[in-house]
Amino acid sequence: MFVASEPFAEAAAAQSRALGLDVASVFVAHPIQDRTDDEMRSLADEAIEALTRSLTSAPAATQ
């Protein structure tokens, strides 16, 4: 599983295909680097459900 900010979704998908890597991913709001601690906590709170769901669900069937 990996977590990245939204603008990198397309690049992450392309890299995953190139590497043959099929893992769960969660994308969060951008930007990250200039956020305060409180903003980062809020961002994490917003992402926790998607993260938990990705970590605990069965992988998608491959064809």
DSSP file (Angstrom, degrees, kcal/mol; ACC not computed):
  #  RESIDUE AA STRUCTURE BP1 BP2  ACC     N-H-->O    O-->H-N    N-H-->O    O-->H-N    TCO  KAPPA ALPHA  PHI   PSI    X-CA   Y-CA   Z-CA
    1    1 A M              0   0    0      0, 0.0     2,-0.3     0, 0.0    24,-0.2   0.000 360.0 360.0 360.0 145.3    0.0    0.0    0.0
    2    2 A F  E     -a   25   0A   0     22,-1.6    24,-2.0     2,-0.0     2,-0.4  -0.980 360.0-149.2-138.9 157.9    1.1    3.5   -0.6
    3    3 A V  E     +a   26   0A   0     -2,-0.3     2,-0.3    22,-0.2    24,-0.2  -0.985  26.4 156.9-124.3 132.8   -0.2    7.0    0.2
    4    4 A A  E     -a   27   0A   0     22,-1.9    24,-2.3    -2,-0.4     2,-0.2  -0.937  44.0 -90.5-145.8 166.8    0.4   10.0   -2.0
    5    5 A S  E >   -a   28   0A   0     -2,-0.3     3,-2.3    22,-0.3    24,-0.2  -0.543  46.2-102.9 -84.0 155.1   -1.2   13.3   -2.6
    6    6 A E  G >  S+     0   0    0     22,-2.9     3,-2.0     1,-0.3     4,-0.3   0.750 113.4  63.1 -50.5 -40.4   -3.8   13.6   -5.4
    7    7 A P  G 3  S+     0   0    0      0, 0.0     4,-0.3     0, 0.0    -1,-0.3   0.706 101.2  56.1 -62.4 -14.8   -1.7   15.3   -8.1
    8    8 A F  G <> S+     0   0    0     -3,-2.3     4,-2.6     1,-0.2     5,-0.2   0.341  76.1  99.8 -97.6   6.8    0.5   12.2   -8.2
    9    9 A A  H <> S+     0   0    0     -3,-2.0     4,-2.3     1,-0.2     5,-0.2   0.921  84.7  44.9 -60.6 -46.8   -2.4    9.7   -8.9
   10   10 A E  H  > S+     0   0    0     -4,-0.3     4,-2.3    -3,-0.3    -1,-0.2   0.920 115.1  47.6 -65.7 -43.4   -1.7    9.4  -12.6
   11   11 A A  H  > S+     0   0    0     -4,-0.3     4,-2.4     1,-0.2    -1,-0.2   0.889 111.4  51.7 -64.3 -39.0    2.0    9.1  -12.2
   12   12 A A  H  X S+     0   0    0     -4,-2.6     4,-2.5     2,-0.2    -2,-0.2   0.904 109.6  49.4 -64.6 -41.4    1.5    6.5   -9.4
   13   13 A A  H  X S+     0   0    0     -4,-2.3     4,-2.3     2,-0.2    -2,-0.2   0.914 111.8  48.4 -64.1 -42.8   -0.7    4.4  -11.7
   14   14 A A  H  X S+     0   0    0     -4,-2.3     4,-2.4     2,-0.2    -2,-0.2   0.913 112.9  47.5 -64.0 -42.8    1.8    4.6  -14.6
   15   15 A Q  H  X S+     0   0    0     -4,-2.4     4,-2.0     2,-0.2     6,-0.2   0.903 110.4  52.4 -65.8 -41.0    4.6    3.6  -12.3
   16   16 A S  H  X>S+     0   0    0     -4,-2.5     5,-2.7     1,-0.2     4,-0.9   0.919 111.2  46.9 -60.9 -43.9    2.6    0.7  -10.8
   17   17 A R  H ><5S+     0   0    0     -4,-2.3     3,-0.7     1,-0.2    -2,-0.2   0.926 111.0  51.9 -62.9 -44.1    1.8   -0.6  -14.3
   18   18 A A  H 3<5S+     0   0    0     -4,-2.4    -1,-0.2     1,-0.3    -2,-0.2   0.846 116.4  40.0 -61.9 -34.7    5.5   -0.3  -15.4
   19   19 A L  H 3<5S-     0   0    0     -4,-2.0    -1,-0.3    -5,-0.2    -2,-0.2   0.528 108.0-121.8 -91.6  -7.0    6.6   -2.3  -12.4
   20   20 A G  T <<5 +     0   0    0     -4,-0.9     2,-0.6    -3,-0.7    -3,-0.2   0.829  60.9 152.2  67.6  31.2    3.8   -4.8  -12.5
   21   21 A L      < -     0   0    0     -5,-2.7     2,-0.7    -6,-0.2    -1,-0.2  -0.855  26.7-176.0-101.9 118.0    2.8   -3.7   -9.0
   22   22 A D        +     0   0    0     -2,-0.6     2,-0.3    -3,-0.1    -5,-0.0  -0.779  28.2 141.2-116.6  85.9   -0.8   -4.1   -8.0
   23   23 A V        -     0   0    0     -2,-0.7     2,-0.1    36,-0.0    -2,-0.0  -0.847  54.9 -93.2-123.9 159.9   -1.2   -2.6   -4.5
   24   24 A A        -     0   0    0     -2,-0.3   -22,-1.6    30,-0.1     2,-0.3  -0.360  42.6-168.3 -67.0 149.4   -3.8   -0.5   -2.8
   25   25 A S  E     -a    2   0A   0    -24,-0.2     2,-0.4    -2,-0.1   -22,-0.2  -0.994  14.1-162.6-141.6 148.7   -3.3    3.2   -2.8
   26   26 A V  E     -a    3   0A   0    -24,-2.0   -22,-1.9    -2,-0.3     2,-0.4  -1.000  10.5-155.4-130.8 131.6   -4.9    6.1   -1.0
   27   27 A F  E     -a    4   0A   0     -2,-0.4   -22,-0.3   -24,-0.2     2,-0.2  -0.914  11.0-168.2-112.3 134.8   -4.6    9.7   -2.3
   28   28 A V  E     -a    5   0A   0    -24,-2.3   -22,-2.9    -2,-0.4    16,-0.0  -0.659  35.4 -71.2-115.3 169.5   -4.9   12.7    0.0
   29   29 A A        -     0   0    0     -2,-0.2    -1,-0.2   -24,-0.2    14,-0.0  -0.193  63.0 -94.9 -61.1 151.6   -5.2   16.4   -0.5
   30   30 A H  S    S+     0   0    0    -25,-0.1     2,-0.1    -3,-0.1    -1,-0.1  -0.871  87.0  44.5-115.5 148.1   -2.3   18.4   -1.8
   31   31 A P        +     0   0    0      0, 0.0    -2,-0.0     0, 0.0   -25,-0.0   0.583  51.7 168.6 -87.7 169.8    0.0   20.0   -0.8
   32   32 A I    >   +     0   0    0     -2,-0.1     3,-1.9     2,-0.1    -2,-0.1   0.792  62.9  66.7-105.9 -47.0    1.6   18.2    2.1
   33   33 A Q  T 3  S+     0   0    0      1,-0.3    -3,-0.0     0, 0.0    -1,-0.0   0.716 101.0  46.3 -61.0 -28.5    4.9   20.0    2.9
   34   34 A D  T 3  S+     0   0    0      2,-0.0    -1,-0.3     0, 0.0     2,-0.1   0.303  85.3 118.2 -98.7  11.7    3.5   23.4    4.1
   35   35 A R    <   -     0   0    0     -3,-1.9     2,-0.1     1,-0.1    -3,-0.0  -0.464  61.7-123.8 -80.7 148.9    0.8   22.1    6.4
   36   36 A T     >  -     0   0    0     -2,-0.1     4,-2.3     1,-0.1     5,-0.2  -0.324  32.6-101.7 -77.4 169.4    0.8   22.8   10.1
   37   37 A D  H  > S+     0   0    0      1,-0.2     4,-2.3     2,-0.2     5,-0.2   0.910 125.0  51.0 -59.3 -42.4    0.6   19.9   12.6
   38   38 A D  H  > S+     0   0    0      1,-0.2     4,-2.1     2,-0.2    -1,-0.2   0.898 109.6  49.9 -64.0 -39.6   -3.1   20.5   13.1
   39   39 A E  H  > S+     0   0    0      2,-0.2     4,-2.4     1,-0.2    -1,-0.2   0.881 109.9  50.9 -65.5 -37.9   -3.7   20.4    9.3
   40   40 A M  H  X S+     0   0    0     -4,-2.3     4,-2.4     2,-0.2    -2,-0.2   0.892 109.0  51.1 -67.1 -39.1   -1.8   17.2    9.0
   41   41 A R  H  X S+     0   0    0     -4,-2.3     4,-2.5     2,-0.2    -2,-0.2   0.917 111.2  48.5 -62.4 -42.1   -3.8   15.6   11.8
   42   42 A S  H  X S+     0   0    0     -4,-2.1     4,-2.1     2,-0.2    -2,-0.2   0.907 110.6  50.6 -64.1 -42.4   -7.0   16.7   10.0
   43   43 A L  H  X S+     0   0    0     -4,-2.4     4,-1.4     2,-0.2    -2,-0.2   0.906 111.6  48.3 -61.7 -42.5   -5.7   15.3    6.7
   44   44 A A  H  X S+     0   0    0     -4,-2.4     4,-1.5     1,-0.2    -2,-0.2   0.903 109.1  53.1 -65.0 -41.5   -4.9   12.0    8.5
   45   45 A D  H  < S+     0   0    0     -4,-2.5     4,-0.4     1,-0.2     3,-0.2   0.895 109.3  49.6 -60.0 -39.5   -8.4   11.9   10.1
   46   46 A E  H  < S+     0   0    0     -4,-2.1     4,-0.3     1,-0.2    -1,-0.2   0.811 116.3  42.1 -68.5 -30.1  -10.0   12.4    6.7
   47   47 A A  H  X S+     0   0    0     -4,-1.4     4,-2.5     1,-0.2     5,-0.2   0.609  88.4  90.0 -92.9 -13.1   -7.9    9.5    5.2
   48   48 A I  H  X S+     0   0    0     -4,-1.5     4,-2.9     1,-0.2     5,-0.2   0.846  85.7  51.1 -60.7 -38.1   -8.1    7.0    8.0
   49   49 A E  H  > S+     0   0    0     -4,-0.4     4,-2.7     2,-0.2    -1,-0.2   0.938 112.9  45.0 -65.1 -45.3  -11.3    5.3    6.8
   50   50 A A  H  > S+     0   0    0     -4,-0.3     4,-2.3     2,-0.2    -2,-0.2   0.898 114.9  49.5 -64.3 -39.7   -9.8    4.8    3.3
   51   51 A L  H  X S+     0   0    0     -4,-2.5     4,-2.3     2,-0.2    -2,-0.2   0.946 112.9  45.8 -63.9 -48.3   -6.5    3.6    4.7
   52   52 A T  H  X S+     0   0    0     -4,-2.9     4,-1.8     1,-0.2    -2,-0.2   0.920 112.8  50.5 -61.4 -44.8   -8.2    1.1    7.1
   53   53 A R  H  X S+     0   0    0     -4,-2.7     4,-1.4    -5,-0.2    -1,-0.2   0.909 111.9  47.8 -60.0 -43.3  -10.5   -0.2    4.3
   54   54 A S  H  < S+     0   0    0     -4,-2.3    -1,-0.2     1,-0.2    -2,-0.2   0.868 113.9  46.9 -66.7 -36.6   -7.5   -0.7    2.0
   55   55 A L  H  < S+     0   0    0     -4,-2.3    -1,-0.2     1,-0.2    -2,-0.2   0.764 119.8  37.2 -77.4 -24.6   -5.4   -2.5    4.6
   56   56 A T  H  < S+     0   0    0     -4,-1.8     2,-0.2    -5,-0.2    -2,-0.2   0.512  95.5  92.4-109.2  -5.2   -8.2   -4.8    5.8
   57   57 A S  S  < S-     0   0    0     -4,-1.4     3,-0.1    -5,-0.2    -4,-0.0  -0.554  82.8 -99.9 -89.6 156.3  -10.1   -5.7    2.6
   58   58 A A        -     0   0    0     -2,-0.2    -1,-0.1     1,-0.1     3,-0.1  -0.436  47.4-100.4 -68.2 144.5   -9.3   -8.7    0.4
   59   59 A P        -     0   0    0      0, 0.0    -1,-0.1     0, 0.0     3,-0.1  -0.299  43.8 -96.2 -64.1 151.5   -7.3   -7.9   -2.6
   60   60 A A        -     0   0    0      1,-0.1     2,-0.1    -3,-0.1    -3,-0.0  -0.386  46.2 -99.4 -65.6 145.7   -9.1   -7.6   -5.9
   61   61 A A        -     0   0    0     -3,-0.1     2,-0.3    -2,-0.1    -1,-0.1  -0.439  37.4-136.5 -66.6 138.2   -9.1  -10.7   -8.0
   62   62 A T              0   0    0     -2,-0.1    -1,-0.1     1,-0.1     0, 0.0  -0.692 360.0 360.0 -95.5 151.4   -6.6  -10.7  -10.8
   63   63 A Q              0   0    0     -2,-0.3    -1,-0.1     0, 0.0    -2,-0.0   0.388 360.0 360.0-112.8 360.0   -7.3  -11.8  -14.3
